[in-house]
Amino acid sequence: MSTERTEQIPSGRPRHSPLAPPAWLLKGLRPSSAPIPWAAAARAGIAMAVPLAVGFALNEPEYGALVSMGALSGVIGDTADAYRMRLLNIAVPQLFGAIGVALGTLVFGHGWLAVGALTLIALVSGMISSIGTVASVSGLLLLLNAVVGAGLPLPQPWWTAPLLLSAGGLFVLLLTLLGWPLRGRQPERVAVAATYRALADALEAAGGPDYDERRRQVTHALNQAYDLVLGRRARVHGRSPALVRMLAQLNVVIPLVEAAPAMHLRGRALPPEIPAAVRDLAQTVERGSTGKPVLELPAPQTPAERALDAALRHAAAIVHLPDPDLHNVDDRLGRPAALTVRARRAVRDMMLSSASWRYGLRLALCIGLAQTLVSVVPVERSYWVALTVTFVLKPDFGSVFSRAVLRALGTAAGLVIAAAVLAEVPRGWWDVPVMVVLAGLIPVFSTRGYAFQTAAITPVILLLSDLLNHQGFDLIRPRLLDSLIGCAITLVAGYLLWPESWHTRIGDRLADTVDDAARYVERAFGSHPDSEAGQRAARTARLQARRRIYREMSGVRNEFQRALTEPPPTGARAAAWWPLVVAVERIVDATTAARVRVNHGAEAPRAEEVQIVITDLRALAEGVRRVRTPAQLHPAALPPGDETSVLAPVRHELAAARAIAADDEH
C-alpha cells in the first residue's frame, strides 16, 4: 500500500526565511479555535469583582483583594464538565491552597527558613501533581499560595489569609453550582450525545481523506463520555435508572464505532441516510426522548454493511428505550473502584514512582534556587520569581522549554495591559468594573493557549498586588525582570540539567503502542472458547482491549504533539516518528474492521496469517525501542499473503508502516 495516505506534519526543518520565528514558537503563539465560554467569563467577572466591591464598601480593600485572589484560583481550576467533578476540581485545591498560604505566612520574613520550607513544599507539590488532574491543581495551588504567603505581608493573625482565600474559591464554587438543580445530569447527557454526533461525522467522512481526523474525534468524545458517566456512577450508591440508561446508550455506540473502519476501507462514501440516522439518535439522547424508532436505511449487501445496519438498528432500539434493565448493563471499561481505594492506590503509586520523585526534585531544586537568589540579591517583590517557576515547570501543562518562552512573551503582553490600567485608572471603586472586564478575559484567553492565558492573568494579579502593597505603576518593571529570572532558572535547572527533558522517550512510548497493537490482533483473532459464556468473556475482553488501545493511541498522539513544540532535536525527532504513529492507528483500525467483517459472515483468517502479523508487529516494536530514528530500522519485507483475506488491509497498513520506517528522508 502506498504511503501517500500517511498524515504529514512539519518536519522541523526550516522552510522559510532564517529570520522568521521557529515553527515550534509559531505553533505555541497560534490561538486555538475553541468557542468563547461566555458563561465562564461572566462567572469569573462576578466572582472576582464582587469581593473587591465588598472590600471597598467595608473600607477593607486588602481583605477584598485576598478574597479575589482566592477566586482567581477557583476560576483557573473550573475546567470540568460534570458538576460533581467541578465540585472536586474547585473545593479540594482550595484546601491545599489554604494549607499553603498558612505555611507561607508562618515563615514570612524568616530568610533561610523560608527558603527551606518552600523547597520542601515544592517537593511535596511536585510529587502529588503526578497523581491526577485534581491532585495536579491541588499541588499547584499548595505551592503558589505558599510562595505568596512567604513573599507578601499578609493580614494577621496567620489564619486570616487562608480564610479569605478559601472564601474566594468557595464563592466561585457557589456560582458554579447554581445550575446544578436544573442541569444536574446535563453534562453527562451532552457528552453521550456528542459521541453520537462525532460518530456521524466520521461515518459521513468514511472513504475520504478526512476520516482519520474524524475517527480521532470519536475516540476523544468516547473517552470523555465514559469518564463522566462511569465517574458519576462510582459516586452513586445503587443503580440509578437515569445513569444506567446513559450507560446503555453509550455501550451500544461501540458496535457502531467498530463498524466505521470497515465502511471506510470500502473507499466510497456511505448513503447519507446513515449519518443522518446517527445524528437523530444524538438528538434523542440529548433530549431524553423515548418512543418507537423509525429507521429508513438502505438494504445491506456486504458483511461490513450488515455489521453497520445491525449496530445502528440495535442502537436505535436502546436509545429510545425508556427503562433499561438495571441489572443487565455492563460497564465496558470496568466500574471504577471506590474513591478511598483509588486514593490509597494513587498515594502508594506516587511514593514508589521514580518519575514522581524526579519531578518533585526538579521543582524543589528550581524553587530553592529562586528563593535563594532573591534572599541573596535584593529583588523587589521577589515572590514573582518562584511563581513563574511554578507555572512554567508544571509537567502536565506542556513543553517546559516552549512554556518558558511563551510565559515571558505572555507576561510582557500582560504588563502592557497592566501598565495602562495602573497608570490611567484611579485606585478605588473604578477597580471593580475594570476587574469585571479583566477577570472575564481569563476563561476566554485560557482556551486560546498558554501565552494568551498568561497575558490575561498577569494584569489581574498585578492589580490585586497593588491593592495589597499600593505601589502602582512601579510594579511593572520588577514584574518583567522577575519573570525573565524565573524563566531562566527553569530553563537551566529544570530543563537543561535533566536529560529526560530534552532526550525524549517518545520512541519507547510508540513501541509500547505497537506491542499493544500486536496483543489486540491476538485478542481479535486468537483462539476463543467454544462455550457461550467463554465467548461472551472473550468478546468483553476484546472490547476492553480495543478501548484501551484507542485510549493509549490518543495519549501517544498528545505526547507527540507536545514534543513537536520542543526545539530541535526533540521536535525534529518527534516529527520523524509521527508518520509511524498514524500508521499504527490505521493498523488498529484495519484490525477492528477485519473482526467486524468476520462477525457478520466473512471467512476468518488462517492461524498462520494471524501469527505472521503478530510476529511482525512485535519485531517492529522491538526495532522502534532499539533505534533513535525511523531510518535506522531497515525492516525486512513482509511475505506475500492472501489478498482475499480479511487481514489483507491489516497487512497493507503494516507494509505501509514498514515503508515509512525504511524511508531515509526521515
Legacy VTK file of the C-alpha trace (Angstrom):
# vtk DataFile Version 3.0
C-alpha trace
ASCII
DATASET POLYDATA
POINTS 666 float
0.000 0.000 0.000
1.271 3.409 -0.887
2.483 5.629 1.903
0.938 8.696 0.284
-2.053 8.387 2.624
0.129 8.887 5.668
-0.609 12.073 7.532
2.278 14.510 7.280
3.386 17.229 9.678
6.123 19.832 9.599
9.441 18.079 9.959
11.076 20.862 11.901
13.474 21.772 9.071
13.337 25.443 8.042
11.152 26.102 5.021
11.074 29.867 5.320
13.350 32.779 5.935
16.021 32.155 8.577
14.898 35.417 10.226
11.369 34.105 10.747
10.386 32.704 14.178
10.867 28.923 14.550
7.910 26.652 13.841
7.590 25.436 17.447
7.222 29.026 18.664
4.673 29.919 15.995
2.695 26.818 16.952
2.551 27.994 20.571
1.528 31.518 19.587
-1.194 30.388 17.192
-4.548 30.775 19.009
-6.838 27.756 19.076
-10.315 27.969 17.589
-12.234 26.938 20.728
-15.633 28.599 21.235
-15.869 31.502 23.661
-17.045 30.281 27.118
-19.481 33.108 27.795
-20.896 31.584 30.994
-17.412 31.037 32.453
-16.414 34.597 31.507
-19.464 36.068 33.255
-18.878 33.858 36.294
-15.221 34.921 36.530
-16.084 38.612 36.288
-18.697 38.365 39.059
-16.577 36.109 41.300
-13.583 38.426 41.279
-15.290 41.826 41.196
-17.883 41.315 43.953
-15.242 40.720 46.689
-13.498 43.943 45.682
-16.771 45.844 45.886
-17.487 44.395 49.333
-13.945 45.260 50.459
-14.311 48.884 49.353
-17.760 49.100 50.966
-16.318 47.896 54.290
-13.201 50.074 53.893
-11.047 46.911 53.837
-9.703 46.767 50.256
-6.860 44.418 51.279
-9.370 41.839 52.504
-11.338 42.166 49.275
-8.148 41.686 47.243
-7.331 38.463 49.115
-10.821 37.059 48.525
-10.494 37.930 44.823
-7.113 36.221 44.735
-8.743 33.067 46.099
-11.474 33.407 43.494
-8.776 33.562 40.809
-7.571 30.063 41.721
-11.154 28.817 41.556
-11.650 30.393 38.122
-8.474 28.748 36.793
-9.440 25.357 38.267
-13.040 25.329 36.967
-12.322 23.240 33.863
-14.534 20.140 34.288
-17.932 19.500 32.688
-19.823 17.382 35.223
-20.914 19.212 38.361
-19.515 16.587 40.731
-16.110 16.878 39.070
-16.315 20.666 39.257
-17.009 20.335 42.954
-13.800 18.308 43.366
-11.765 20.490 40.985
-12.507 23.645 42.994
-13.062 22.518 46.597
-10.134 20.111 47.043
-7.464 22.512 45.689
-8.839 25.232 47.979
-7.975 23.077 50.985
-4.412 22.655 49.773
-4.219 26.355 48.932
-5.271 27.279 52.455
-2.575 24.997 53.881
-0.014 26.546 51.533
-0.734 30.162 52.392
-0.792 29.339 56.116
2.654 27.729 55.905
3.959 30.610 53.812
2.632 33.204 56.246
4.319 31.441 59.168
7.779 31.651 57.525
7.371 35.179 56.075
10.469 37.251 56.793
12.462 34.315 58.218
15.130 34.268 55.494
16.713 30.846 55.074
13.916 29.140 57.000
11.551 30.361 54.267
13.924 29.001 51.600
13.973 25.553 53.226
10.223 25.479 53.831
9.328 26.449 50.249
11.826 23.927 48.863
10.208 21.137 50.891
6.713 22.289 49.897
7.842 22.260 46.245
8.974 18.632 46.602
5.601 17.600 48.026
3.733 19.701 45.449
5.631 18.156 42.557
5.064 14.604 43.757
1.329 14.901 44.349
0.940 16.596 40.955
1.676 13.226 39.314
-1.450 11.576 40.777
-4.117 13.097 38.548
-5.936 16.230 37.431
-7.389 17.268 40.796
-4.130 16.446 42.583
-2.182 18.418 39.980
-4.255 21.563 40.582
-4.030 20.973 44.334
-0.246 20.700 44.192
-0.057 23.824 42.072
-2.196 25.810 44.498
-0.316 24.472 47.532
2.960 25.843 46.187
1.586 29.050 44.660
-0.129 30.147 47.858
2.879 29.177 49.954
5.034 31.403 47.746
2.551 34.283 48.063
2.351 33.851 51.830
6.141 33.813 52.169
6.628 36.786 49.844
3.887 39.269 50.745
2.993 40.871 54.103
-0.499 39.473 54.596
-3.040 40.444 57.291
-2.565 38.975 60.758
-3.289 36.740 62.602
-1.925 33.899 60.462
-5.337 32.304 59.804
-6.787 35.458 58.208
-5.273 34.969 54.742
-6.207 31.239 54.469
-9.754 32.083 55.480
-10.117 34.916 52.949
-8.513 32.998 50.090
-10.735 29.980 50.759
-13.778 32.255 50.843
-12.939 33.458 47.332
-12.599 29.917 45.991
-15.835 28.817 47.650
-17.616 31.843 46.159
-16.604 30.608 42.690
-17.842 27.138 43.648
-21.191 28.577 44.759
-21.627 30.430 41.460
-20.648 27.295 39.561
-23.150 25.053 41.334
-26.142 27.380 40.933
-27.178 25.484 37.818
-26.831 22.012 39.367
-30.517 21.612 40.377
-31.605 22.432 36.819
-28.778 20.777 34.858
-27.636 18.022 37.208
-27.165 15.306 34.569
-26.953 17.558 31.541
-23.134 17.410 31.142
-23.168 13.586 31.026
-26.109 13.532 28.598
-24.441 16.128 26.361
-21.214 14.100 26.378
-23.037 10.917 25.271
-24.861 12.857 22.543
-21.550 14.385 21.428
-20.192 10.856 20.925
-23.049 10.067 18.536
-22.508 13.342 16.665
-18.760 12.707 16.348
-19.542 9.226 15.030
-21.984 10.667 12.494
-19.240 12.992 11.249
-16.836 10.042 10.960
-19.357 7.957 9.014
-20.003 10.916 6.726
-16.251 11.170 6.080
-15.781 7.394 5.561
-13.919 6.631 2.357
-12.473 10.141 2.172
-9.323 11.954 3.321
-10.939 13.473 6.423
-11.869 10.151 8.021
-8.736 9.733 10.171
-9.198 13.068 11.925
-12.922 12.426 12.437
-12.175 8.987 13.892
-9.801 10.576 16.421
-12.566 12.967 17.418
-14.796 9.945 18.044
-12.128 8.449 20.320
-11.836 11.689 22.274
-15.610 12.043 22.638
-15.999 8.399 23.704
-13.230 8.708 26.296
-14.775 11.858 27.739
-18.274 10.375 27.868
-17.130 7.194 29.601
-15.061 9.194 32.094
-18.061 11.352 33.008
-20.684 8.585 33.188
-18.561 5.968 34.937
-17.037 8.582 37.221
-20.530 9.624 38.315
-21.632 6.010 38.828
-18.626 5.420 41.082
-20.069 8.037 43.457
-23.713 6.890 43.274
-24.764 4.091 45.597
-27.011 1.501 43.967
-28.413 1.630 40.457
-29.619 4.988 39.158
-32.080 4.470 36.269
-31.014 7.679 34.533
-27.319 6.780 34.722
-27.972 3.197 33.639
-29.865 4.488 30.625
-26.981 6.795 29.658
-24.505 3.957 30.092
-26.640 1.684 27.920
-26.811 4.381 25.242
-23.052 4.731 25.419
-22.386 1.000 25.272
-24.451 0.481 22.117
-22.427 3.088 20.265
-19.363 0.805 20.436
-20.529 -1.625 17.693
-21.162 1.408 15.504
-17.667 2.723 16.235
-16.240 -0.701 15.358
-18.151 -0.828 12.077
-16.902 2.585 10.933
-13.370 1.437 9.908
-14.873 -1.404 7.854
-17.027 1.088 5.965
-14.065 3.410 5.486
-11.996 0.635 3.885
-14.599 0.304 1.107
-13.179 3.530 -0.302
-16.510 5.203 -1.088
-18.978 7.395 0.749
-21.896 5.984 2.724
-25.520 6.707 1.834
-26.487 9.994 3.553
-29.341 8.258 5.409
-26.861 6.534 7.741
-25.075 9.610 9.198
-28.462 11.348 9.376
-29.887 8.461 11.428
-26.959 8.652 13.866
-27.489 12.403 14.267
-31.158 11.744 15.023
-30.028 9.371 17.776
-27.772 12.107 19.188
-30.740 14.448 19.348
-32.826 11.778 21.055
-30.108 11.211 23.668
-29.751 14.919 24.387
-33.483 15.468 24.747
-34.055 12.275 26.729
-36.838 11.287 24.322
-38.426 7.834 24.204
-40.687 6.024 21.769
-40.506 3.639 18.854
-37.618 4.302 16.459
-38.344 4.735 12.755
-35.371 3.933 10.523
-35.292 4.053 6.731
-31.936 2.559 5.773
-30.650 1.056 2.518
-30.560 -2.743 2.410
-27.110 -4.095 3.420
-25.206 -6.303 0.981
-21.692 -6.961 2.342
-20.554 -8.178 5.804
-19.402 -4.640 6.668
-22.758 -3.179 5.638
-24.619 -5.859 7.611
-22.497 -5.038 10.668
-23.304 -1.329 10.433
-27.014 -1.949 9.779
-27.370 -4.317 12.740
-25.426 -1.981 15.063
-27.497 1.049 14.030
-30.836 -0.721 14.485
-29.789 -2.071 17.894
-28.557 1.377 18.973
-31.844 2.962 17.900
-33.824 0.438 19.958
-31.728 1.008 23.104
-31.564 4.806 22.757
-35.368 5.063 22.614
-35.907 2.534 25.420
-37.366 4.335 28.475
-36.490 1.741 31.137
-33.302 -0.275 30.548
-32.661 -3.351 32.657
-30.864 -2.051 35.748
-29.026 -5.350 36.213
-28.118 -6.124 32.612
-25.905 -3.169 31.669
-22.196 -3.802 31.971
-19.515 -1.141 32.296
-17.444 -1.928 29.243
-14.335 -0.357 30.730
-14.957 -1.695 34.217
-16.599 0.261 37.014
-14.132 2.477 38.898
-13.145 1.472 42.405
-14.362 3.425 45.428
-12.793 6.847 45.930
-10.944 5.816 49.100
-9.466 2.767 47.362
-8.316 4.848 44.402
-6.828 7.480 46.741
-4.780 4.894 48.662
-3.637 3.310 45.414
-2.633 6.704 43.985
-0.597 7.649 47.072
1.170 4.289 47.043
1.994 4.583 43.344
3.250 8.141 43.873
5.630 7.111 46.661
7.018 4.226 44.595
7.253 6.141 41.302
10.712 7.269 40.228
9.124 9.733 37.768
7.172 11.330 40.624
10.313 11.737 42.724
12.283 13.119 39.774
9.689 15.766 39.045
9.399 16.674 42.726
13.170 17.081 42.945
13.261 19.186 39.768
10.609 21.531 41.110
12.246 21.670 44.553
15.631 22.495 43.014
14.205 25.344 40.930
12.152 26.797 43.792
15.138 26.504 46.133
17.348 28.333 43.642
14.700 31.029 43.081
14.246 31.653 46.803
17.994 31.559 47.449
18.593 34.084 44.683
16.036 36.546 45.985
17.340 36.079 49.535
20.903 36.919 48.498
20.107 39.550 45.859
17.541 42.221 46.813
14.816 41.751 44.180
11.698 43.867 44.651
8.526 41.800 45.275
10.655 38.705 44.675
7.840 36.166 45.158
7.096 36.571 41.432
10.268 34.640 40.525
9.056 31.500 42.312
5.539 31.972 40.908
6.992 31.962 37.406
8.978 28.788 38.115
5.853 27.029 39.433
3.699 27.854 36.419
6.345 27.016 33.823
7.507 23.723 35.346
4.123 22.010 35.502
4.692 18.674 33.676
1.078 18.172 32.577
0.793 21.655 31.048
3.109 21.082 28.082
6.699 21.528 26.970
8.859 23.207 29.627
11.043 24.947 27.045
8.229 26.399 24.965
6.252 27.320 28.092
9.209 29.310 29.434
9.403 31.291 26.201
5.634 31.713 25.956
5.469 32.725 29.620
7.960 35.531 29.004
6.043 36.732 25.946
2.661 36.429 27.668
3.898 38.290 30.738
5.257 41.092 28.570
1.881 41.421 26.831
0.061 41.319 30.171
2.328 44.002 31.586
1.362 46.328 28.744
-2.298 45.939 29.766
-1.408 46.289 33.451
0.640 49.424 32.790
-2.323 51.080 31.101
-4.644 50.124 33.975
-2.286 51.179 36.760
-1.376 54.441 35.027
-4.833 55.568 33.919
-7.376 54.037 36.307
-7.551 55.653 39.783
-7.477 53.192 42.690
-10.818 52.710 44.359
-14.275 51.895 43.051
-13.049 52.122 39.451
-11.163 48.878 40.118
-14.461 46.986 40.292
-15.611 47.443 36.635
-12.010 47.039 35.484
-11.831 43.707 37.338
-15.097 42.568 35.735
-13.510 43.007 32.312
-10.041 41.660 33.130
-11.319 38.618 35.048
-13.819 37.811 32.295
-10.959 37.645 29.808
-9.217 34.832 31.735
-11.543 31.952 30.653
-11.721 33.408 27.145
-7.954 33.678 26.709
-7.249 30.386 28.508
-8.945 28.473 25.698
-6.667 30.159 23.158
-3.330 28.949 24.542
-0.795 29.305 27.338
0.690 32.622 26.216
-2.794 34.141 25.967
-3.748 32.810 29.406
-0.594 34.334 30.899
-1.358 37.665 29.252
-4.848 37.624 30.817
-3.816 36.545 34.330
-0.834 38.924 34.681
-2.771 42.242 34.880
-5.284 40.688 37.295
-2.560 39.576 39.713
-0.803 42.932 39.439
-3.998 44.846 40.155
-4.617 42.705 43.246
-0.978 43.073 44.311
-1.287 46.837 44.035
-4.308 46.778 46.350
-2.186 44.869 48.881
1.036 46.902 48.515
-0.013 50.265 46.990
2.975 50.501 44.618
1.058 51.425 41.495
2.957 51.748 38.240
6.243 50.899 39.975
5.212 47.215 39.929
5.617 46.922 36.153
9.380 46.835 35.633
10.168 44.448 38.547
7.489 42.013 37.336
9.070 41.673 33.893
12.531 41.218 35.384
11.242 38.631 37.874
9.512 36.692 35.102
12.662 36.587 32.988
14.702 35.411 36.001
12.139 32.686 36.760
12.099 31.513 33.143
15.913 31.406 33.077
16.061 29.328 36.283
13.502 26.916 34.872
15.311 26.523 31.548
18.663 25.799 33.192
17.816 23.925 36.420
14.504 22.420 35.326
15.234 21.610 31.693
18.862 21.552 30.561
20.174 19.746 33.666
17.670 16.901 33.208
18.365 14.894 30.024
14.933 13.272 30.187
13.505 16.705 29.346
15.252 17.041 26.028
16.156 13.409 25.265
12.526 12.458 24.868
11.336 8.851 25.291
8.656 9.141 22.641
10.169 6.201 20.746
9.662 3.919 23.757
6.065 5.085 24.150
5.413 4.393 20.470
6.985 0.936 20.791
4.644 0.109 23.679
1.699 1.071 21.481
2.906 -1.192 18.653
3.151 -4.039 21.194
-0.405 -3.264 22.273
-1.477 -3.456 18.619
0.053 -6.942 18.419
-1.876 -8.018 21.513
-5.045 -6.541 20.026
-4.637 -8.625 16.861
-4.105 -11.660 19.080
-7.265 -10.872 21.058
-9.273 -10.325 17.891
-8.248 -13.486 16.001
-6.646 -15.795 18.537
-8.293 -18.995 19.750
-11.635 -18.486 21.534
-13.537 -20.832 23.881
-16.374 -22.897 22.431
-18.802 -22.313 25.309
-21.261 -19.429 25.132
-20.038 -17.990 28.446
-16.433 -18.227 27.281
-17.278 -16.460 24.028
-19.013 -13.646 25.913
-15.990 -13.275 28.170
-13.673 -13.238 25.143
-15.810 -10.580 23.448
-15.803 -8.424 26.584
-12.021 -8.790 26.858
-11.636 -7.815 23.189
-13.862 -4.756 23.639
-11.869 -3.657 26.658
-8.610 -4.218 24.754
-9.924 -2.126 21.848
-10.931 0.724 24.161
-7.594 0.584 25.953
-5.534 0.718 22.780
-7.552 3.579 21.297
-7.186 5.482 24.567
-3.469 4.667 24.572
-3.099 5.903 20.987
-4.861 9.118 21.935
-2.331 9.601 24.737
0.591 8.853 22.412
-0.702 11.372 19.879
-0.985 14.028 22.610
2.545 13.275 23.807
3.929 13.553 20.279
2.088 16.797 19.652
3.590 18.181 22.846
7.053 17.017 21.750
6.557 18.790 18.421
6.532 22.113 20.290
10.052 21.456 21.588
13.046 22.936 19.769
15.452 20.600 17.919
16.487 17.861 18.363
13.365 16.752 20.271
10.854 18.368 17.916
12.660 17.082 14.826
12.797 13.543 16.261
9.069 13.609 17.060
8.369 14.805 13.520
10.385 11.886 12.135
8.379 9.305 14.101
4.986 10.965 13.535
4.042 9.139 10.288
4.581 5.829 12.095
2.171 6.957 14.828
-0.500 7.490 12.170
0.342 4.144 10.549
-0.158 2.285 13.843
-3.566 3.951 14.269
-4.528 2.639 10.824
-3.297 -0.856 11.651
-5.615 -0.920 14.669
-8.497 0.445 12.568
-7.942 -2.237 9.936
-7.876 -4.941 12.640
-11.186 -3.693 14.037
-12.704 -3.672 10.543
-11.494 -7.248 9.911
-13.031 -8.506 13.170
-16.355 -6.830 12.336
-16.440 -8.458 8.900
-15.776 -11.888 10.410
-18.550 -11.355 12.965
-21.003 -10.777 10.094
-20.215 -13.599 7.713
-16.717 -13.124 6.258
-14.277 -16.029 6.455
-11.908 -15.928 9.414
-8.182 -15.641 8.621
-5.879 -18.642 8.938
-3.951 -19.005 12.194
-0.645 -18.835 10.299
-1.570 -15.474 8.761
-2.576 -14.090 12.165
0.719 -15.232 13.674
2.737 -13.583 10.883
1.062 -10.227 11.567
1.555 -10.556 15.334
5.219 -11.540 14.973
5.923 -8.694 12.577
4.278 -6.114 14.844
6.356 -7.297 17.790
9.501 -7.141 15.686
8.606 -3.602 14.653
8.069 -2.636 18.313
11.471 -4.039 19.266
13.092 -2.138 16.415
11.470 1.143 17.492
12.879 0.648 21.017
16.347 -0.075 19.697
16.906 2.888 17.363
16.682 6.663 17.648
15.242 7.457 14.192
12.980 5.507 11.787
15.728 5.487 9.159
17.784 3.123 11.358
15.164 0.357 11.397
15.808 -1.243 7.953
12.825 -3.603 8.219
12.567 -6.771 6.142
9.758 -7.129 3.621
6.587 -8.962 4.610
5.941 -12.310 2.877
3.101 -12.226 0.315
-0.334 -13.145 1.633
-3.854 -13.942 0.502
-5.381 -10.765 -0.931
-8.910 -12.093 -0.344
-8.341 -12.485 3.390
-9.969 -10.095 5.859
-6.453 -9.430 7.174
-5.248 -8.155 3.792
-5.917 -4.489 4.752
-4.030 -5.079 8.025
-1.044 -6.425 6.090
-1.219 -3.462 3.699
-1.158 -0.978 6.582
1.689 -2.907 8.199
3.600 -2.794 4.931
2.967 0.966 4.764
4.337 1.333 8.289
7.457 -0.601 7.319
7.875 1.530 4.193
7.725 4.645 6.375
10.342 3.149 8.689
12.620 2.426 5.741
12.275 5.910 4.251
15.691 7.591 4.503
14.028 11.006 4.239
13.217 10.762 7.947
LINES 1 667
666 0 1 2 3 4 5 6 7 8 9 10 11 12 13 14 15 16 17 18 19 20 21 22 23 24 25 26 27 28 29 30 31 32 33 34 35 36 37 38 39 40 41 42 43 44 45 46 47 48 49 50 51 52 53 54 55 56 57 58 59 60 61 62 63 64 65 66 67 68 69 70 71 72 73 74 75 76 77 78 79 80 81 82 83 84 85 86 87 88 89 90 91 92 93 94 95 96 97 98 99 100 101 102 103 104 105 106 107 108 109 110 111 112 113 114 115 116 117 118 119 120 121 122 123 124 125 126 127 128 129 130 131 132 133 134 135 136 137 138 139 140 141 142 143 144 145 146 147 148 149 150 151 152 153 154 155 156 157 158 159 160 161 162 163 164 165 166 167 168 169 170 171 172 173 174 175 176 177 178 179 180 181 182 183 184 185 186 187 188 189 190 191 192 193 194 195 196 197 198 199 200 201 202 203 204 205 206 207 208 209 210 211 212 213 214 215 216 217 218 219 220 221 222 223 224 225 226 227 228 229 230 231 232 233 234 235 236 237 238 239 240 241 242 243 244 245 246 247 248 249 250 251 252 253 254 255 256 257 258 259 260 261 262 263 264 265 266 267 268 269 270 271 272 273 274 275 276 277 278 279 280 281 282 283 284 285 286 287 288 289 290 291 292 293 294 295 296 297 298 299 300 301 302 303 304 305 306 307 308 309 310 311 312 313 314 315 316 317 318 319 320 321 322 323 324 325 326 327 328 329 330 331 332 333 334 335 336 337 338 339 340 341 342 343 344 345 346 347 348 349 350 351 352 353 354 355 356 357 358 359 360 361 362 363 364 365 366 367 368 369 370 371 372 373 374 375 376 377 378 379 380 381 382 383 384 385 386 387 388 389 390 391 392 393 394 395 396 397 398 399 400 401 402 403 404 405 406 407 408 409 410 411 412 413 414 415 416 417 418 419 420 421 422 423 424 425 426 427 428 429 430 431 432 433 434 435 436 437 438 439 440 441 442 443 444 445 446 447 448 449 450 451 452 453 454 455 456 457 458 459 460 461 462 463 464 465 466 467 468 469 470 471 472 473 474 475 476 477 478 479 480 481 482 483 484 485 486 487 488 489 490 491 492 493 494 495 496 497 498 499 500 501 502 503 504 505 506 507 508 509 510 511 512 513 514 515 516 517 518 519 520 521 522 523 524 525 526 527 528 529 530 531 532 533 534 535 536 537 538 539 540 541 542 543 544 545 546 547 548 549 550 551 552 553 554 555 556 557 558 559 560 561 562 563 564 565 566 567 568 569 570 571 572 573 574 575 576 577 578 579 580 581 582 583 584 585 586 587 588 589 590 591 592 593 594 595 596 597 598 599 600 601 602 603 604 605 606 607 608 609 610 611 612 613 614 615 616 617 618 619 620 621 622 623 624 625 626 627 628 629 630 631 632 633 634 635 636 637 638 639 640 641 642 643 644 645 646 647 648 649 650 651 652 653 654 655 656 657 658 659 660 661 662 663 664 665
